[in-house]
Amino acid sequence: MNKHQVLYGQQLANEWIDYVEAENPEGSRERELYGLIGNWVKATKAKRVVDIGCGQGICSALINKDVEYIGIDNRKFF
């Protein structure tokens, strides 16, 4: 496959899940994003968090159980 080929459907979904959703302690999500989300929720004393594009809802683990978590994602595959 050349670097410009675009993949669609289940193959793309599986590759995305492997790349983005798999646990990766060295990845930028874990190093940058997760800390910011957790700190923001605490600092704002949020009562509800809406995660648009939540994927598998991994960010819900960063939210205190007293905060309502709503995850929204479009699961349509082409």
DSSP file (Angstrom, degrees, kcal/mol; ACC not computed):
  #  RESIDUE AA STRUCTURE BP1 BP2  ACC     N-H-->O    O-->H-N    N-H-->O    O-->H-N    TCO  KAPPA ALPHA  PHI   PSI    X-CA   Y-CA   Z-CA
    1    1 A M              0   0    0      0, 0.0     2,-0.1     0, 0.0     0, 0.0   0.000 360.0 360.0 360.0 133.1    0.0    0.0    0.0
    2    2 A N    >   -     0   0    0      1,-0.1     3,-1.6     2,-0.0     0, 0.0  -0.451 360.0-107.3 -81.7 163.3    1.4    3.4   -0.8
    3    3 A K  T 3  S+     0   0    0      1,-0.3    -1,-0.1    -2,-0.1     0, 0.0   0.628 116.7  54.2 -68.0 -12.8    1.4    6.2    1.8
    4    4 A H  T 3  S+     0   0    0      2,-0.1    -1,-0.3     0, 0.0     2,-0.2   0.486  78.9 113.9 -98.8  -4.2   -1.4    8.1    0.0
    5    5 A Q    <   -     0   0    0     -3,-1.6     2,-0.5     1,-0.1     0, 0.0  -0.472  59.0-142.9 -70.2 135.7   -3.9    5.2   -0.2
    6    6 A V        -     0   0    0     -2,-0.2     2,-0.3     0, 0.0    -2,-0.1  -0.855   9.2-150.4-102.5 133.6   -7.0    5.7    1.9
    7    7 A L        -     0   0    0     -2,-0.5     2,-0.3     2,-0.0     0, 0.0  -0.794  14.8-172.4-102.0 145.7   -8.6    2.8    3.8
    8    8 A Y    >   +     0   0    0     -2,-0.3     3,-0.6    70,-0.1     4,-0.4  -0.875  39.8  14.9-130.6 164.0  -12.3    2.6    4.5
    9    9 A G  T 3> S-     0   0    0     -2,-0.3     4,-2.2     1,-0.2     3,-0.2  -0.349 114.1 -14.0  80.4-150.8  -14.6    0.4    6.5
   10   10 A Q  H 3> S+     0   0    0      1,-0.2     4,-2.8     2,-0.2    -1,-0.2   0.832 130.5  58.2 -63.1 -36.0  -13.8   -2.1    9.1
   11   11 A Q  H <> S+     0   0    0     -3,-0.6     4,-2.3     2,-0.2    -1,-0.2   0.934 109.4  44.9 -61.0 -45.3  -10.1   -2.2    8.3
   12   12 A L  H  > S+     0   0    0     -4,-0.4     4,-2.6    -3,-0.2    -2,-0.2   0.918 112.7  51.6 -63.8 -43.5   -9.7    1.5    9.0
   13   13 A A  H  X S+     0   0    0     -4,-2.2     4,-2.4     1,-0.2    -2,-0.2   0.921 110.9  47.8 -59.8 -44.6  -11.8    1.2   12.2
   14   14 A N  H  X S+     0   0    0     -4,-2.8     4,-2.4     1,-0.2    -1,-0.2   0.901 112.2  48.8 -65.2 -41.0   -9.6   -1.6   13.5
   15   15 A E  H  X S+     0   0    0     -4,-2.3     4,-2.3    -5,-0.2    -1,-0.2   0.902 111.3  50.3 -65.1 -40.0   -6.4    0.2   12.7
   16   16 A W  H  X>S+     0   0    0     -4,-2.6     4,-3.4     2,-0.2     5,-0.7   0.930 111.1  48.3 -63.6 -45.2   -7.7    3.4   14.4
   17   17 A I  I  X>S+     0   0    0     -4,-2.4     5,-1.1     1,-0.2     4,-0.9   0.925 112.5  49.0 -61.4 -44.5   -8.7    1.4   17.5
   18   18 A D  I  <5S+     0   0    0     -4,-2.4     4,-0.2     3,-0.2    -1,-0.2   0.901 120.0  37.9 -60.3 -40.8   -5.2   -0.3   17.6
   19   19 A Y  I  <5S+     0   0    0     -4,-2.3    -2,-0.2    -5,-0.2    -1,-0.2   0.915 132.2  19.6 -79.3 -44.8   -3.5    3.1   17.2
   20   20 A V  I  <5S+     0   0    0     -4,-3.4    -3,-0.2    -5,-0.2    -2,-0.1   0.860 124.9  43.4 -98.9 -41.6   -5.6    5.4   19.3
   21   21 A E  I  <<S+     0   0    0     -4,-0.9    -3,-0.2    -5,-0.7    -4,-0.1   0.695  88.1  97.5 -87.0 -19.0   -7.6    3.4   21.7
   22   22 A A  S   <S-     0   0    0     -5,-1.1     2,-0.1    -4,-0.2    -4,-0.0  -0.398  89.9 -94.9 -69.4 147.2   -5.0    0.9   22.9
   23   23 A E        +     0   0    0     -2,-0.1    -1,-0.1     1,-0.1    -2,-0.1  -0.410  49.8 170.3 -62.3 132.8   -3.3    1.7   26.2
   24   24 A N    >   -     0   0    0     -2,-0.1     3,-2.3    -4,-0.1     6,-0.5  -0.693  17.7-172.0-148.7  87.4   -0.1    3.6   25.4
   25   25 A P  T 3  S+     0   0    0      0, 0.0    -1,-0.1     0, 0.0    -2,-0.0   0.731  91.1  48.8 -57.6 -22.7    1.6    5.0   28.5
   26   26 A E  T 3  S+     0   0    0      4,-0.1    -2,-0.0     5,-0.0     2,-0.0   0.507  91.5 107.9 -93.1  -5.1    4.2    6.8   26.3
   27   27 A G  S <> S-     0   0    0     -3,-2.3     4,-2.1     1,-0.1     5,-0.2  -0.244  81.4-114.1 -75.1 162.3    1.5    8.3   24.0
   28   28 A S  H  >>S+     0   0    0      1,-0.2     4,-2.8     2,-0.2     5,-1.3   0.802 112.5  62.0 -67.2 -29.0    0.5   11.9   23.9
   29   29 A R  I  4>S+     0   0    0      3,-0.2     5,-2.8     1,-0.2     6,-0.3   0.970 110.3  38.7 -58.4 -52.0   -3.0   11.1   25.1
   30   30 A E  I  45S+     0   0    0     -6,-0.5     5,-0.3     1,-0.2    -2,-0.2   0.875 122.0  43.1 -68.3 -38.5   -1.7    9.8   28.4
   31   31 A R  I  <5S+     0   0    0     -4,-2.1    -1,-0.2     3,-0.1    -2,-0.2   0.838 133.9   7.9 -77.6 -33.7    1.1   12.4   28.8
   32   32 A E  I  X5S+     0   0    0     -4,-2.8     4,-1.6    -5,-0.2    -3,-0.2   0.820 125.1  42.7-116.1 -58.7   -0.9   15.5   27.8
   33   33 A L  I  ><S+     0   0    0     -5,-1.3     4,-2.4     1,-0.2     5,-0.2   0.918 109.0  52.6 -68.2 -48.1   -4.6   15.1   27.2
   34   34 A Y  H  ><S+     0   0    0     -5,-2.8     4,-2.4     1,-0.2     5,-0.2   0.902 110.0  48.9 -60.2 -43.0   -5.6   13.0   30.2
   35   35 A G  H  > S+     0   0    0     -5,-0.3     4,-2.4    -6,-0.3    -1,-0.2   0.909 111.3  50.2 -62.3 -41.9   -4.0   15.2   32.8
   36   36 A L  H  X S+     0   0    0     -4,-1.6     4,-2.5     2,-0.2    -2,-0.2   0.911 111.6  47.9 -63.2 -42.9   -5.6   18.3   31.3
   37   37 A I  H  X S+     0   0    0     -4,-2.4     4,-2.5     2,-0.2     5,-0.2   0.958 113.5  46.2 -64.2 -50.8   -9.1   16.8   31.3
   38   38 A G  H  X S+     0   0    0     -4,-2.4     4,-1.9     1,-0.2    -2,-0.2   0.913 115.4  46.5 -59.2 -44.0   -8.8   15.5   34.8
   39   39 A N  H  X S+     0   0    0     -4,-2.4     4,-2.8    -5,-0.2    -1,-0.2   0.890 111.4  51.7 -66.0 -39.9   -7.5   18.8   36.1
   40   40 A W  H  X S+     0   0    0     -4,-2.5     4,-2.4    -5,-0.2     6,-0.2   0.925 108.6  50.2 -63.8 -45.0  -10.1   20.8   34.2
   41   41 A V  H  X>S+     0   0    0     -4,-2.5     5,-1.4     1,-0.2     4,-0.8   0.918 114.9  44.3 -60.9 -43.2  -13.0   18.8   35.6
   42   42 A K  H  <5S+     0   0    0     -4,-1.9     3,-0.5    -5,-0.2    -2,-0.2   0.934 114.1  49.1 -65.6 -46.2  -11.6   19.3   39.2
   43   43 A A  H  <5S+     0   0    0     -4,-2.8    -2,-0.2     1,-0.2    -1,-0.2   0.853 116.6  40.8 -65.0 -36.4  -10.8   23.0   38.8
   44   44 A T  H  <5S-     0   0    0     -4,-2.4    -1,-0.2    -5,-0.2    -2,-0.2   0.565  99.1-134.3 -88.4  -9.0  -14.3   23.9   37.3
   45   45 A K  T  <5 -     0   0    0     -4,-0.8    -3,-0.2    -3,-0.5    -4,-0.1   0.907  34.3-163.3  53.5  43.3  -16.2   21.6   39.7
   46   46 A A      < -     0   0    0     -5,-1.4    -1,-0.1    -6,-0.2     3,-0.1  -0.241  24.0-165.4 -59.4 142.0  -18.1   20.4   36.7
   47   47 A K  S    S+     0   0    0      1,-0.3    21,-2.6    20,-0.1     2,-0.3   0.637  78.1  23.9 -97.6 -22.8  -21.4   18.6   37.4
   48   48 A R  E     -a   68   0A   0     19,-0.2     2,-0.4     2,-0.0    -1,-0.3  -0.997  63.0-164.5-146.8 139.2  -21.7   17.2   33.9
   49   49 A V  E     -a   69   0A   0     19,-3.0    21,-2.8    -2,-0.3     2,-0.6  -0.996   5.2-160.5-126.4 129.0  -19.1   16.4   31.1
   50   50 A V  E     -a   70   0A   0     -2,-0.4     2,-0.8    19,-0.2    21,-0.2  -0.951   6.0-161.6-109.8 119.6  -20.1   15.8   27.5
   51   51 A D  E >   -a   71   0A   0     19,-3.2    21,-2.8    -2,-0.6     3,-0.7  -0.865   5.8-162.0-104.4 101.8  -17.4   14.1   25.5
   52   52 A I  E 3  S+a   72   0A   0     -2,-0.8    21,-0.2     1,-0.3    19,-0.1  -0.755  81.2  18.3 -89.7 123.6  -18.1   14.6   21.8
   53   53 A G  T 3  S+     0   0    0     19,-3.0    -1,-0.3    -2,-0.6    20,-0.2   0.858  80.5 164.8  83.3  42.3  -16.2   12.0   19.7
   54   54 A C    X>  -     0   0    0     18,-2.0     3,-2.6    -3,-0.7     4,-0.6   0.612  16.4-170.9 -73.3 -14.0  -15.7    9.8   22.8
   55   55 A G  T 34 S-     0   0    0      1,-0.3    -1,-0.2    17,-0.2    -2,-0.1  -0.419  76.8  -5.5  59.6-122.3  -14.7    6.7   20.9
   56   56 A Q  T 34 S-     0   0    0     -2,-0.2    -1,-0.3   -39,-0.0    -2,-0.1   0.404 101.5-109.7 -85.6   2.5  -14.7    3.9   23.5
   57   57 A G  T X4  +     0   0    0     -3,-2.6     3,-1.7    15,-0.1     4,-0.3   0.763  65.1 151.8  78.1  25.5  -15.4    6.4   26.3
   58   58 A I  G ><  +     0   0    0     -4,-0.6     3,-1.7     1,-0.3     4,-0.2   0.831  64.2  64.7 -60.1 -34.0  -11.9    6.1   27.8
   59   59 A C  G >  S+     0   0    0     -5,-0.3     3,-1.8     1,-0.3     4,-0.4   0.713  82.8  78.0 -65.5 -17.8  -12.0    9.6   29.2
   60   60 A S  G X  S+     0   0    0     -3,-1.7     3,-1.0     1,-0.3    -1,-0.3   0.800  84.4  63.5 -61.1 -26.2  -14.9    8.5   31.5
   61   61 A A  G <  S+     0   0    0     -3,-1.7    -1,-0.3    -4,-0.3    -2,-0.2   0.684  97.9  56.6 -70.3 -17.1  -12.3    6.9   33.7
   62   62 A L  G <  S+     0   0    0     -3,-1.8     2,-0.4    -4,-0.2    -1,-0.2   0.561  91.9  88.3 -87.5  -9.8  -10.8   10.3   34.4
   63   63 A I  S <  S-     0   0    0     -3,-1.0     6,-0.1    -4,-0.4   -25,-0.1  -0.767  84.9-114.2 -99.4 131.2  -14.0   11.7   35.7
   64   64 A N    >   -     0   0    0     -2,-0.4     3,-2.4     1,-0.1    -2,-0.1  -0.304  28.4-119.3 -56.5 142.0  -15.1   11.5   39.3
   65   65 A K  T 3  S+     0   0    0      1,-0.3    -1,-0.1    -4,-0.1     4,-0.1   0.648 111.9  66.8 -64.2 -14.0  -18.1    9.2   39.7
   66   66 A D  T 3  S+     0   0    0      2,-0.1     2,-0.5   -18,-0.0    -1,-0.3   0.588  89.1  80.5 -79.9  -9.9  -20.0   12.2   41.2
   67   67 A V  S <  S-     0   0    0     -3,-2.4     2,-0.4   -19,-0.0   -19,-0.2  -0.833  87.1-122.6 -99.6 131.1  -19.8   13.9   37.7
   68   68 A E  E     -a   48   0A   0    -21,-2.6   -19,-3.0    -2,-0.5     2,-0.5  -0.595  27.4-157.9 -72.6 126.0  -22.3   12.9   35.1
   69   69 A Y  E     -a   49   0A   0     -2,-0.4     2,-0.5   -21,-0.2   -19,-0.2  -0.927  11.1-175.8-109.4 126.6  -20.4   11.7   32.0
   70   70 A I  E     -a   50   0A   0    -21,-2.8   -19,-3.2    -2,-0.5     2,-0.5  -0.984   6.3-165.4-122.5 119.1  -22.1   11.7   28.6
   71   71 A G  E     -a   51   0A   0     -2,-0.5     2,-0.4   -21,-0.2   -19,-0.2  -0.904   5.0-174.1-108.4 130.9  -20.2   10.2   25.6
   72   72 A I  E     +a   52   0A   0    -21,-2.8   -19,-3.0    -2,-0.5   -18,-2.0  -0.981  12.6 156.8-124.9 132.1  -21.3   10.9   22.1
   73   73 A D        -     0   0    0     -2,-0.4     2,-0.7   -20,-0.2    -2,-0.0  -0.992  39.5-125.8-152.5 150.8  -19.8    9.3   19.0
   74   74 A N        -     0   0    0     -2,-0.3    -2,-0.0     1,-0.1   -19,-0.0  -0.885  21.4-174.4 -97.6 112.9  -20.8    8.5   15.4
   75   75 A R        +     0   0    0     -2,-0.7     2,-0.4     2,-0.1    -1,-0.1   0.101  36.1 132.9 -95.8  21.5  -20.2    4.8   14.8
   76   76 A K        -     0   0    0      2,-0.0     2,-0.4     1,-0.0    -2,-0.1  -0.613  38.5-162.6 -77.6 127.3  -21.0    4.9   11.1
   77   77 A F              0   0    0     -2,-0.4   -67,-0.1     1,-0.1    -2,-0.1  -0.886 360.0 360.0-109.7 142.5  -18.4    3.1    9.0
   78   78 A F              0   0    0     -2,-0.4    -1,-0.1   -69,-0.1   -70,-0.1   0.421 360.0 360.0 -92.2 360.0  -18.1    3.6    5.3
